[in-house]
Amino acid sequence: MPHGFVEDLCFYEIAGCPLIFSDGSTLGIIEGIKRHRGGCEVLLVTTEDGREIKFPIYEQIIVEFRPYDCLIVNPPKDLMKLYLEGVQPRNLCDIVEREVAAYKMAEAV
């Protein structure tokens, strides 16, 4: 089975690996996984400066995952900007769901 889908993600294959944006920048190291109060599952990521970031797991934003190596993602630009500014969004599931819905609508047209 090829890797690349959310169903294929096994935490033990990505624990301790970097979470990398598609532009090559690294958000941090994947330390855990849990269900967010918004309903989506999130990765717990520790940044180089020691902050804990909750990063939503959606198939639409995962570019590639390399077991035991890294997870490459392309999050919505507004979410990525917040992370890079050091802000942990409270409604991160909503941000991604809106972006995914907008993408699906654009594809349907």
C-alpha positions, 0 to 999 in steps of 0.5 A: 500500500503506498504511503500518502493518505491519512488512513495510512498514517501510523504514529509510530512511523512519524513519531520523532520525525520533522513536520515540514512545510512544502516550501522546505521550512520545518515547523518542528518535531512530531511528538504525539497525536490527539483529538482536538476539541474541534473534532479533528485529529491533531499532531502535537509538534514541538518547535525548535524554540520549545513551543507545542503546536497542534497541527490538524491532520487532513488528507488534503494538506498532506503532500507526502509522508515518508515513514521514519523520516518526515511528514510534508504538508501544505496547510492553508496559507492563513494557518501557516502564517499563524504558526510561523508568527507563533500563534496557536489558532483556537479554531484550527479544524474550522480553518482547514475545513473551510479551505478544503470546502472552498477547494472542493467547490472550485474543483466542481466548477 
